[in-house]
């Protein structure tokens, strides 16, 4: 067992700290705070009672048992409520798909260049990747379907242009990371997508790639 692992039987202060740290996460705030406040008030009053003498009446083992049960109860409530919230947000992101409009590859590339000139590396990278994928579709190398994700588009493109599959995957990862706030957008992420676009434009598709899928 790691020396840095938290104690398996927390005292009241440790339990309170764990709960505060967990409830401070953004996902618990997005669904409203009224029910969270009620859960926290109940949990806090229980811990206060243990600290004000009730714990002594229960004894050490009794206090530990109450704290563990209380922490478990709070965790169960959070899991039941936040789990569906997370799944809903993930489904909503998937439904957004790759494209927000019907702009062609040239229009998307121009928008990316304009964003780059303004120092908006997020907008530049995202639109450049969209231009890349739209360009592949305009060459009939891939098919654009409703809800197509960046990763799916890269996989389809990689089958048509195997030599560029790794670059396409890297750009798809950057697109998703930037879009959902996991990866910082930089001049380098834009430059990589731009270079991939140019490489794809110059590449000849695999002869046996077949029809786009």
N, C-alpha and C positions, 0 to 999 in steps of 0.2 A: 504493500500500500504506500502511496506517495506520502512523503512527510508534509507536503503542502495541502493534502486533502482536508476538507472541513470535517469537524467532529461529527460522528454519526448520531450523537445524542446531545443536541445543542442546549445551552442554557437559555433563559428568557431573552437576554440581550442579543445573543447570536441569532436566535429565531427572529427577533424583531428586525435585526439588520438585514437578514436574508430576505424577509418580506418586503422591506423598504426598497432594496436593490431591485427585486423582481418587479414590483409594482411601478417602478420609475421608468420601465421600458415603454417605448412609444406605442406599441400595439395595444397596451392596456388603456391608453389615453384616447385613442382614436374612436373607441366605441362609446365614449361618455364616461363620466367618473362617478355617477351617483351610486351605482351598485358597488363599485370598488370602494367607495368611501364607507359604505355600510359594512362591507367585509372587513376593511381595515379597522374600523371602530370596534367591531366585535373582537377581532384578534388582539388589538391593542389593550382593550379592557381586560381580556383574559390574562395577558402578560403582566399588566399592572397588578392584577389580583395575586398572581404568583409572587410578584416582588413585594407585595404589602403584607405578607404573612400567610396567605393561603397555601403557598408552596410548603411552608414549614409544617402545616397541619397534615399535608398529604405525604410528607416524607420525600426523600431524595428520589426514590424510584417512581413514586406517584407523580411528582413534578415532571420528571423526564417523560413519563408516559403521556401526561396531559399536553406537554409541549409538542411532542412528536405527533400526537393525534391532531392537534390544532394545525400544525404545519401541513400535515397531510391533507386535512380538510380544505385549507386555503389553496393548496396546489391543485386539488381536484376541481375546485370551482374555477380556477383560472384555466385549467386544461379544457374543461367543458365549454367555457365561453370563448377563450382566445383561439383554440384550435379551429373552430369553424370560421372565425374572423380571418385567420391566416389563409385558410383554404379558399375563402371567398376572394380575398385580394389576389391570390395566385391565379385563380380562374379568370379574374378580371384582366390581369396582365396578359394572360395567354390569349384572351379574346381580342385584345387590342391589335394583335398581329404586327407585322413589320411596317406596313405603310399606312399613313393617315390620310392620303389623298391619291389622286391618279396622275401626279406629275411624272413626266418621262425622265429618262436617265440624264439628259442634258440639263433639264431644269433643276433637277436635284443636285447635280454637280455644280451648277452655278450658285445655288443656294448655299452649298457647302463652302465654295470659295468666298462668298460674301461673308459668311459667318467667320471664316478664318481671318479675313482681313480685319474684322471687328474684334478679333481675339476671343471669340466664342467657340472654344475648342469642343465643347459638348455638341453644340449644333452642327459644327463643321464635321465632326466625326460621324455623327448619326446620319446626316444627310449624304455624306460621301459613301457610307456603307449602303444606304438605300439606292444611291445612284449605281453602285457596283452591281447590286442584285438586279435592279431594273434593267441594267445593260445586258446582263446575262439572259434575262427573259426576252428582251427585244431581239436577241440573236437566236431565240428558240432553243437555248441550252438548258433552261429550266422553265417550269411552269409556275405561275403565281396563283396560289389558291387562297381562299378566305382563311384568315387566322394564321397564315404562314409565319413561322417564327424565324428569328435571325439564325439560329442553329440549324433549323431544317433547310433554310435557303443555302447555307454554307455547305451542308452535306450534299444537297443536290448539285451545287456548283462543283464540289470536289469530285463527284463522279464524272462530270463532263470534262473537267480539267484537273486530272489527278496530280499533276506537278504542282498545282497551286492549292491543293486541299488544306495543307497546314496553314498557309497564310489566310485562307478563307475562314478557317476555324478560329484563328486568333482574332480576326476582325469581328467575327460574330460574338466571341466572348467579350471583346471590348465594348461592342454595341450594347449587349445586355447589361454589362457591368456599369456602364455610364448611364444608361436609361433608367436603371433601378437603383442608382446611387452606391454601388459597391466598388466601382473603379473610378479614379479621377480622370477626367478628360484632359489631355495635354496636346501640345503641338505634335508630339510623337505618335499619338493614337490616330490623329488625322492624317499625318504623313504616311503611316503604315497602310491605312485604308486607301489612300490616294495611289500609292505605289502598287497595291494589289489590283486596283481598278485598271491601271495602265498595263500591268502584266497580263491580266485577263483579256484585255482588248487585243493584245499582241499574240496571245496564245491560240494555237489551233486545237479545237476540241478532239477528244479521243474518237477515233473512227467508229468504234463499236459502242459509243455512248448510248445510241438508240434515241427514242423519243424522250422529250423532257418529262420528268415525273415530279 
